Each structure stands twice: as C-alpha cells, then as structure tokens.
Amino acid sequence: MILLNPGPVTLSARVRAALQKDDLCHREAEFATLSLGLRTSLETLYDATEHLAVLLTGSGSCAVEAMLATFAPREAATLVISNGVYGERMALMLDCQGKPFFESRQAWGTALDLTAVSQLLDAHADIACVAVVHHETTTGRLNDLDELAALCSNRNVGLLIDAVSSFGGERIDFHRWRPLAVAATANKCLHGIPGVAFVLGRRDFLATPRGNSPSLYLDLERYVDLQRDGWSPFTQSVQGYYALDEALRELDEQGGWQRRRERYQQITDRLRGVLADLGVRAFLDRQSSASMLTVYHLPPGCSYPELHTGLKQAGFTIYAGQGQLASRVFRIATMGDLGDADVERCCEVFQSLLGQSAI
C-alpha cells in the first residue's frame, strides 16, 4: 500500500530493515549512544545551534502538548493563532492544562492576519508567548512565519511553533525566527515511524527550571539533564529510535531538507497537473500550499468514500477532509518513499477513476 496521507508514511527499505535490529534495553549504553546521535542530527538538520533537542515517546500532538506544557507560563498568557484544526487544538491543550490563553481564530485556509495579532498583543500586556502552526494540514496552508517572528521579536514575546508537518520538508529559519521552541515528529517529513516525537527548545530557557508543566510525562524539564548523557526518565521507543536514525541518515545522503522539499514539490506538481486536467480544483494555490500536501475539492457527484475505495483497491491511501471541510475535500500528501513509478501509476488510477465520470 502506498500512503498518500500526511503521516504515517510509506517507509523505505532501509528504514523498514532498521526495525529488525536486535532488541535493546533503554538502560544500556548502546541506547544512550543512539539517543545522543539522534539529538545531534535533529539539532544540526537546521543548524539550530541555540536549541536543544528533547526526545519523547508519543505522537506529534504529544510533542506539541509537551512544548506548551513546558514553555507556556502558568501566570502569563499565551496567544494561539489558529487557521485550522491544529491551531484550534493548541488552544484546547492550553485549556486542558488550565493555563491562561487568548485565541486569534482566523478563517481556515487564510494567510495569518498579523493586524489582528498585533491588536491582541496591544490589548493584553500579559501575553508572553505566541503559538502557531507552521504547516496547517487541515487546508495544506504553509503559514508564512517571517513577519510573525519579527513581530514576536520586536515585542519580546516567545514564539512556539508546531512544525509537526513541516520539520524536514520546509524551511524553518531558526536563526532569523529565534523560536522559543519547535515541536515535531519522526513519522512525517523525516520518514520514520510513529512513536518518536521531539521538541527543540532554546538552551537558555531550558537551563533554568521554571515549573510550568502541569504534567509529569510531558514536562520536558525532567528529560533535559538525563538526555544530555543519552538517558531518559521514561521508557523510550527503541525500535522507533532505530528507524529514525536510519531515516535521518537517508535524509542527509539525499541532500537534506532542501532536496527533500524539491522532491515533494516535484511530485505534488505532477499530481496537481493531472488532477487539474481532470477538472479537480485545488483548495489553495501552489504558492500558499506546503510542498508535500494539497487539499482538493471533491468533484461534483463524487463522494470521498467512493474515491477513497477506488484508490485503495488500486493500492493507494488518500486522506479525508476535516471538520467543516469533511464533506467537500480530500487530501493528498507526497511524504514518504515514493518512486517515480508509484507517482505515475497513481496518476493513471486517477485518470481511470475520474476520466470516465462527469468530472
């Protein structure tokens, strides 16, 4: 099965083989060496010299919630900018943590409204952090963070980034943006498996315990000192570490995030072109979308279950829309180990399924 959903992804043969390595206890020296190597690779992928990678076992949402638990203060407020499901989820996380927050809820698919953000910052002097999703997979929008990062810097407000669906496949400018923390996962653009998540946090912030977290497991301060030597306070996903280690080696050999982004865009453009010829409209234009995910309007007379079933029978898994868009769109991601032959066969399947209808 070829996965065209935004994680988990189709694994390469090398990553799949890494899952078959010998069993290993997470309290052995070999695991500490593996852990240290992963942290170094994650920190150097974007040359994030001011940031420390903290590993934990869980999903991307686990990383985001751990970031908010650790970096969002208990007393001062966090401003969440939401223009999709995952921004709204961050607001819900802060609510569940009992932390003060404001939400700038913006229309799904629209560019970030920085005027609205500035007005909220003006109105609430107690806002200490701004939290935002980089790649909002609800609509495929890649939020432009250059101006937002500059705004946060000018206001002396910390920037918290959900990069779960962009880390390893899009530009993340650690030097210019200087984020307080960035949350991500192994099983999307890095092409690992679900179960390994991580947060890159500012070293100067993590150097001083602050007691922000209402959670035990999600308190990254509990991890930092132990992970400096390769250990962890809780059991980690050993096989997930093996897979991520191999996936990061492949990424480096293939030219890093820049070359991966080019590959994603190449596949996405091919699929966009074929679907456009079939009359299928993209939800956003190419310039507004991430390189590896596009949301498409369902053609008239074609339901998502019908389209999904037809593609699955041919060996491809696509993804449904969410929330208010669930009945109107479908999503195609180009993450994972996709070869040219896979892409061309997918195009042929779409042409077969849609070319015979009123689409």
C-alpha positions as CSV (number, residue, x, y, z in Angstrom):
1,M,0.0,0.0,0.0
2,I,1.3,3.4,-1.0
3,L,0.4,6.0,1.7
4,L,-0.7,9.4,0.4
5,N,-1.8,10.6,3.8
6,P,0.2,13.1,5.9
7,G,1.8,10.6,8.1
8,P,2.5,7.8,8.8
9,V,4.4,7.4,5.6
10,T,5.5,4.7,3.2
11,L,8.8,3.5,4.6
12,S,12.0,3.0,2.6
13,A,13.5,-0.5,2.6
14,R,16.4,0.8,4.8
15,V,14.1,2.2,7.5
16,R,12.0,-1.0,7.4
17,A,15.2,-3.1,7.8
18,A,16.2,-0.9,10.8
19,L,13.1,-2.0,12.6
20,Q,14.5,-5.6,12.6
21,K,17.6,-4.7,14.6
22,D,18.3,-6.6,17.8
23,D,16.2,-5.9,20.8
24,L,17.8,-3.4,23.2
25,C,17.1,-2.2,26.7
26,H,16.8,1.6,27.0
27,R,19.0,1.5,30.1
28,E,22.0,0.1,28.1
29,A,25.0,2.2,26.9
30,E,24.2,1.4,23.3
31,F,20.9,3.1,23.6
32,A,22.5,6.2,25.2
33,T,24.8,6.4,22.2
34,L,21.8,6.1,19.8
35,S,19.9,8.8,21.7
36,L,22.8,11.2,21.6
37,G,23.3,10.7,17.9
38,L,19.6,11.4,17.2
39,R,19.7,14.6,19.2
40,T,22.7,15.8,17.4
41,S,21.2,15.0,14.0
42,L,18.0,16.8,14.8
43,E,19.8,19.9,16.1
44,T,22.1,20.1,13.1
45,L,19.4,19.5,10.4
46,Y,18.6,23.2,10.5
47,D,21.8,24.3,12.2
48,A,19.8,25.1,15.3
49,T,22.8,25.9,17.5
50,E,20.8,27.8,20.1
51,H,18.3,24.9,20.6
52,L,18.4,21.6,22.5
53,A,16.5,18.6,21.1
54,V,14.4,16.7,23.7
55,L,13.1,13.3,22.7
56,L,10.0,11.7,24.0
57,T,7.8,8.7,23.0
58,G,4.5,9.8,21.6
59,S,2.8,11.3,18.6
60,G,3.3,14.8,17.1
61,S,0.4,16.0,19.3
62,C,2.4,14.7,22.2
63,A,5.3,16.9,21.2
64,V,3.1,19.9,20.8
65,E,1.4,19.4,24.2
66,A,4.8,18.9,25.8
67,M,6.0,22.1,24.3
68,L,3.0,24.0,25.6
69,A,3.3,22.4,29.0
70,T,6.9,23.3,29.4
71,F,7.3,26.7,27.6
72,A,3.9,28.3,28.1
73,P,3.9,30.0,31.5
74,R,1.3,29.4,34.2
75,E,0.7,33.0,35.1
76,A,1.2,35.0,31.9
77,A,-1.0,34.3,28.8
78,T,-0.2,32.6,25.5
79,L,-1.8,33.8,22.3
80,V,-2.7,31.0,19.9
81,I,-3.2,31.9,16.2
82,S,-5.5,29.3,14.6
83,N,-6.5,29.0,11.0
84,G,-7.2,25.3,11.0
85,V,-7.8,22.2,13.3
86,Y,-4.3,22.1,14.7
87,G,-4.2,25.7,15.8
88,E,-7.5,25.2,17.5
89,R,-6.1,22.0,19.1
90,M,-3.3,24.0,20.7
91,A,-5.9,26.3,22.3
92,L,-7.7,23.2,23.6
93,M,-4.5,21.9,25.0
94,L,-3.8,25.1,27.0
95,D,-7.4,25.0,28.2
96,C,-6.9,21.4,29.4
97,Q,-3.7,22.5,31.1
98,G,-5.5,25.2,32.9
99,K,-3.2,27.9,31.5
100,P,-4.3,31.4,30.5
101,F,-4.6,32.0,26.8
102,F,-6.2,34.1,24.1
103,E,-7.0,32.7,20.6
104,S,-6.9,34.7,17.4
105,R,-9.3,32.4,15.5
106,Q,-9.0,33.1,11.8
107,A,-10.7,31.6,8.7
108,W,-9.5,28.2,7.6
109,G,-7.1,28.5,4.7
110,T,-6.4,32.2,5.0
111,A,-3.0,33.8,5.5
112,L,-2.1,34.8,9.0
113,D,-3.8,38.1,9.9
114,L,-0.9,39.9,11.7
115,T,-3.0,43.0,12.2
116,A,-5.4,41.0,14.4
117,V,-2.4,39.5,16.2
118,S,-0.9,43.0,16.9
119,Q,-4.2,44.3,18.2
120,L,-4.4,41.4,20.7
121,L,-0.8,42.0,21.8
122,D,-1.7,45.7,22.3
123,A,-4.8,44.9,24.3
124,H,-3.2,42.2,26.6
125,A,0.2,43.2,28.0
126,D,0.3,39.8,29.9
127,I,0.8,37.8,26.7
128,A,4.2,36.1,27.0
129,C,4.1,33.7,24.1
130,V,2.6,33.3,20.6
131,A,1.8,29.7,19.4
132,V,1.3,28.9,15.7
133,V,1.1,26.0,13.3
134,H,3.7,26.2,10.5
135,H,2.1,23.7,8.1
136,E,-1.7,23.6,8.8
137,T,-2.6,20.3,7.2
138,T,-6.3,21.0,7.5
139,T,-6.0,23.1,4.4
140,G,-2.5,22.5,3.3
141,R,-1.5,26.1,4.0
142,L,2.1,26.8,4.9
143,N,1.9,29.7,7.2
144,D,4.5,32.4,6.5
145,L,6.3,32.9,9.7
146,D,8.9,35.5,8.7
147,E,6.8,38.6,9.7
148,L,5.2,36.9,12.7
149,A,8.7,36.0,14.0
150,A,9.8,39.6,13.6
151,L,6.7,40.8,15.4
152,C,7.3,38.5,18.3
153,S,11.0,39.6,18.4
154,N,10.0,43.3,18.5
155,R,7.5,42.7,21.2
156,N,9.9,40.4,23.2
157,V,7.3,37.6,23.0
158,G,8.3,34.0,22.7
159,L,7.4,32.1,19.6
160,L,6.2,28.5,19.9
161,I,5.9,26.6,16.6
162,D,4.0,23.4,15.8
163,A,6.3,22.1,13.0
164,V,4.9,18.6,13.1
165,S,4.0,18.5,9.4
166,S,6.9,20.6,8.1
167,F,10.1,19.6,10.0
168,G,12.5,18.1,7.5
169,G,10.5,19.2,4.4
170,E,10.2,23.0,4.6
171,R,12.4,26.0,5.5
172,I,12.5,26.6,9.3
173,D,14.7,29.6,9.9
174,F,16.0,29.0,13.4
175,H,18.5,31.9,13.1
176,R,16.1,34.6,11.9
177,W,12.9,33.4,13.7
178,R,14.7,32.5,17.0
179,P,11.7,30.5,18.2
180,L,11.4,29.7,21.9
181,A,10.5,26.1,20.9
182,V,9.6,23.9,17.9
183,A,7.7,20.7,18.2
184,A,7.9,17.9,15.6
185,T,7.7,14.2,15.0
186,A,9.5,11.3,13.3
187,N,6.8,9.9,11.1
188,K,6.1,12.7,8.7
189,C,8.7,14.6,6.6
190,L,11.6,12.7,8.4
191,H,10.1,9.4,7.1
192,G,10.5,7.5,10.4
193,I,7.7,5.6,12.2
194,P,5.0,6.9,14.6
195,G,6.1,6.9,18.3
196,V,9.1,9.2,18.4
197,A,8.4,12.9,18.9
198,F,10.7,15.8,19.9
199,V,10.9,19.4,20.8
200,L,13.8,21.7,20.0
201,G,13.9,24.3,22.9
202,R,16.0,27.3,23.5
203,R,19.1,26.3,25.5
204,D,19.0,29.4,27.6
205,F,15.4,28.8,28.6
206,L,15.9,25.1,29.4
207,A,19.0,26.0,31.5
208,T,16.7,27.2,34.4
209,P,13.9,25.1,35.8
210,R,10.6,27.0,35.7
211,G,8.0,24.5,36.8
212,N,5.5,25.5,34.1
213,S,4.2,22.0,33.4
214,P,1.0,20.6,35.0
215,S,2.0,17.2,33.7
216,L,4.6,14.6,34.8
217,Y,5.3,12.9,31.5
218,L,5.1,16.0,29.3
219,D,7.4,18.1,31.5
220,L,10.5,18.4,29.3
221,E,12.5,19.8,32.2
222,R,12.5,16.3,33.6
223,Y,14.2,15.0,30.4
224,V,16.9,17.6,29.8
225,D,19.6,16.7,32.3
226,L,19.3,12.9,31.7
227,Q,19.2,13.2,28.0
228,R,22.5,15.2,28.0
229,D,24.1,11.8,28.6
230,G,21.7,9.8,26.4
231,W,19.2,8.6,29.0
232,S,15.6,9.3,29.7
233,P,13.3,9.4,32.8
234,F,10.7,7.2,30.9
235,T,10.9,4.2,28.6
236,Q,11.6,5.3,25.0
237,S,10.6,3.7,21.7
238,V,13.8,1.8,21.0
239,Q,12.7,0.5,17.6
240,G,11.4,3.9,16.7
241,Y,14.8,5.3,17.5
242,Y,16.4,2.8,15.2
243,A,14.0,3.8,12.4
244,L,14.5,7.5,12.9
245,D,18.3,7.1,13.0
246,E,18.3,5.4,9.6
247,A,15.7,7.8,8.2
248,L,17.9,10.8,9.2
249,R,20.9,9.1,7.5
250,E,18.9,8.8,4.3
251,L,17.8,12.4,4.5
252,D,21.4,13.6,4.9
253,E,22.5,11.4,2.0
254,Q,19.7,12.7,-0.2
255,G,20.7,16.4,0.3
256,G,18.9,17.4,3.5
257,W,15.6,19.2,3.9
258,Q,16.2,21.4,0.8
259,R,16.4,18.5,-1.6
260,R,13.5,16.7,0.1
261,R,11.4,19.8,-0.3
262,E,12.3,19.9,-4.0
263,R,11.3,16.2,-4.4
264,Y,8.0,16.8,-2.6
265,Q,7.2,19.8,-4.8
266,Q,8.0,17.8,-7.9
267,I,5.6,15.0,-7.1
268,T,2.9,17.5,-5.9
269,D,3.2,19.5,-9.2
270,R,2.8,16.3,-11.2
271,L,-0.4,15.3,-9.3
272,R,-1.7,18.8,-9.4
273,G,-1.4,18.9,-13.2
274,V,-3.1,15.6,-13.8
275,L,-6.0,16.4,-11.4
276,A,-6.4,19.9,-12.9
277,D,-6.7,18.3,-16.4
278,L,-9.5,16.2,-14.9
279,G,-11.3,19.2,-13.6
280,V,-10.4,18.7,-10.0
281,R,-9.7,22.1,-8.2
282,A,-7.1,22.6,-5.5
283,F,-8.4,24.3,-2.4
284,L,-5.4,26.7,-2.3
285,D,-3.0,27.9,-4.9
286,R,0.5,26.5,-5.2
287,Q,2.2,29.5,-3.6
288,S,0.1,29.2,-0.5
289,S,0.4,25.5,0.0
290,A,3.1,23.3,1.6
291,S,5.3,21.4,-0.8
292,M,4.1,18.0,0.4
293,L,0.3,18.3,0.9
294,T,-2.5,19.6,-1.3
295,V,-6.2,19.8,-0.4
296,Y,-8.6,19.3,-3.4
297,H,-12.3,19.9,-3.8
298,L,-14.3,16.7,-4.3
299,P,-15.6,16.8,-7.9
300,P,-19.4,17.1,-8.3
301,G,-21.1,13.7,-8.0
302,C,-18.1,12.1,-6.4
303,S,-18.1,11.3,-2.7
304,Y,-15.0,10.8,-0.6
305,P,-15.8,7.1,0.3
306,E,-16.1,6.3,-3.4
307,L,-12.9,8.0,-4.3
308,H,-11.1,6.5,-1.3
309,T,-12.3,3.0,-2.1
310,G,-11.3,3.2,-5.8
311,L,-7.8,4.3,-4.9
312,K,-7.4,1.9,-2.1
313,Q,-8.3,-1.0,-4.3
314,A,-5.5,0.1,-6.6
315,G,-3.0,0.3,-3.7
316,F,-3.2,4.0,-2.7
317,T,-4.4,5.5,0.5
318,I,-5.6,9.2,0.4
319,Y,-6.9,11.3,3.2
320,A,-10.3,12.8,4.1
321,G,-11.0,16.4,4.9
322,Q,-11.6,17.6,8.5
323,G,-14.3,19.5,10.3
324,Q,-16.3,21.9,8.2
325,L,-14.4,20.7,5.1
326,A,-15.0,17.0,5.6
327,S,-17.8,16.6,3.0
328,R,-16.1,18.9,0.5
329,V,-12.5,18.0,0.1
330,F,-9.9,15.2,0.0
331,R,-6.1,15.5,0.7
332,I,-3.0,14.1,-1.0
333,A,0.4,14.1,0.7
334,T,3.6,13.3,-1.0
335,M,5.7,12.4,2.0
336,G,7.4,9.0,2.3
337,D,9.3,6.7,0.0
338,L,7.5,7.4,-3.3
339,G,9.2,6.5,-6.5
340,D,8.5,7.9,-10.0
341,A,6.7,4.7,-11.0
342,D,4.4,5.0,-7.9
343,V,3.6,8.6,-8.9
344,E,2.8,7.7,-12.5
345,R,0.7,4.8,-11.5
346,C,-1.2,7.0,-9.1
347,C,-1.9,9.5,-11.9
348,E,-3.1,6.6,-14.1
349,V,-5.5,5.5,-11.4
350,F,-6.9,9.0,-11.0
351,Q,-7.4,9.2,-14.8
352,S,-9.1,5.9,-14.8
353,L,-11.4,6.7,-11.9
354,L,-12.3,10.3,-12.8
355,G,-11.9,10.4,-16.5
356,Q,-15.0,8.2,-17.1
357,S,-17.3,10.3,-15.0
358,A,-18.8,13.8,-15.3
359,I,-15.7,15.2,-13.6
